[in-house]
Amino acid sequence: MDRAFVAKLLKPLTGKGEPAISANEVWALAGPEFSAMSRRAPDAAPDPHKDTVLELDTKAGAGGGGLVDLINVTDNGGNQISAEVVKDYWRIPESYLRGELRIEASRALIVEVTGDSGYDPAHPHAPGSIFPGDRVIVDARDTRPSPPGPFLVYDGTGLVVKLCEPVHGSDPPTIRLLSRNPTYSPYTISLDEGHVIVGRVRGRISAM
């Protein structure tokens, strides 16, 4: 098998399968001598989803929540997302993700928000307000609500974006979920009952 033949396989094979085959993997399949060549091959197709942020095909809602079965939270602090629930891929400048939001693309998630619990109708322009249709950028590495702040949480009903704070001294560990909208009452959930903090909300994308 020569280099020219392997190069011809790049386009039809790269991005196929589940999980998607990368260009480097195509070269590696051809043999170890070709795997090293992939680093300098000018015709090696780049991975189209490298350094992109996944948007989940689910909605975090106010009160009602989203569809929790669309996300499988692993026990190592990361998120393992199946391809069929990925709604889109966002390419966000690395300088913004790392410099402003302090997260890596590989550890970030984007989720669309529904409902009106994310803002106070009397003060809709208060800092940190989140509106229906906004997309939040979630840091899946940060699952500790200390300091308190906005988080994407599975609360037993669905995925919700709420202000979270720990209930100090609680056993098992318990968190209090609060809404900016005073219409919604605070409530608590225990983290040993299948409830999961998916990650801290670091930013939002909003239409004008």
Secondary structure in CASP SS format (residue, H / E / C, confidence):
PFRMAT SS
TARGET T0000
AUTHOR 0000-0000-0000
METHOD secondary structure of the structure
MODEL  1
M C 1.00
D C 1.00
R H 1.00
A H 1.00
F H 1.00
V H 1.00
A H 1.00
K H 1.00
L H 1.00
L H 1.00
K H 1.00
P H 1.00
L H 1.00
T C 1.00
G C 1.00
K C 1.00
G C 1.00
E C 1.00
P C 1.00
A C 1.00
I C 1.00
S C 1.00
A H 1.00
N H 1.00
E H 1.00
V H 1.00
W H 1.00
A H 1.00
L H 1.00
A C 1.00
G C 1.00
P H 1.00
E H 1.00
F H 1.00
S H 1.00
A H 1.00
M H 1.00
S C 1.00
R C 1.00
R C 1.00
A C 1.00
P C 1.00
D C 1.00
A C 1.00
A C 1.00
P C 1.00
D C 1.00
P C 1.00
H C 1.00
K C 1.00
D C 1.00
T C 1.00
V E 1.00
L E 1.00
E E 1.00
L E 1.00
D E 1.00
T E 1.00
K E 1.00
A E 1.00
G C 1.00
A C 1.00
G C 1.00
G C 1.00
G C 1.00
G C 1.00
L C 1.00
V H 1.00
D H 1.00
L H 1.00
I C 1.00
N E 1.00
V E 1.00
T C 1.00
D C 1.00
N C 1.00
G C 1.00
G C 1.00
N E 1.00
Q E 1.00
I C 1.00
S C 1.00
A H 1.00
E H 1.00
V H 1.00
V E 1.00
K E 1.00
D E 1.00
Y E 1.00
W E 1.00
R C 1.00
I C 1.00
P C 1.00
E H 1.00
S H 1.00
Y H 1.00
L H 1.00
R H 1.00
G H 1.00
E H 1.00
L H 1.00
R C 1.00
I C 1.00
E C 1.00
A H 1.00
S H 1.00
R H 1.00
A E 1.00
L E 1.00
I E 1.00
V E 1.00
E E 1.00
V E 1.00
T C 1.00
G C 1.00
D C 1.00
S C 1.00
G C 1.00
Y C 1.00
D E 1.00
P C 1.00
A C 1.00
H E 1.00
P C 1.00
H C 1.00
A C 1.00
P C 1.00
G C 1.00
S C 1.00
I C 1.00
F C 1.00
P C 1.00
G C 1.00
D C 1.00
R E 1.00
V E 1.00
I E 1.00
V E 1.00
D E 1.00
A C 1.00
R C 1.00
D C 1.00
T C 1.00
R C 1.00
P C 1.00
S C 1.00
P C 1.00
P C 1.00
G E 1.00
P E 1.00
F E 1.00
L E 1.00
V E 1.00
Y E 1.00
D C 1.00
G C 1.00
T C 1.00
G C 1.00
L E 1.00
V E 1.00
V E 1.00
K E 1.00
L E 1.00
C E 1.00
E E 1.00
P E 1.00
V C 1.00
H C 1.00
G C 1.00
S C 1.00
D C 1.00
P C 1.00
P C 1.00
T E 1.00
I E 1.00
R E 1.00
L E 1.00
L E 1.00
S C 1.00
R C 1.00
N C 1.00
P C 1.00
T C 1.00
Y C 1.00
S C 1.00
P C 1.00
Y E 1.00
T E 1.00
I E 1.00
S E 1.00
L C 1.00
D C 1.00
E C 1.00
G C 1.00
H C 1.00
V E 1.00
I E 1.00
V E 1.00
G E 1.00
R E 1.00
V E 1.00
R E 1.00
G E 1.00
R E 1.00
I E 1.00
S C 1.00
A C 1.00
M C 1.00
END
